[in-house]
């Protein structure tokens, strides 16, 4: 299994969410939301792996996907 940006992002989100479970502050994600996010990231990673065979191009496409999602999320958060 190759290491990809979506795998790294999923690992970071899971580690961050697990570290938040012990704190007394409100969690950003519910357990169901965390599970849904994990499944979506895994599914998108599999789709990218099926469509793109070259490792370098796979990395560029997944980094681009993460940047588009991050920018979109920030724009939505600013609007509402």
Protein Blocks (a to p, Z undefined) as FASTA:
>chain_A
ZZdfklmmmmmmmmmmmmmmmpmbdcfbdfklmmmmmmmmmmmmmmmmmmpmblklmmmm
mmmmmmmmmmmmmmmmmmZZ
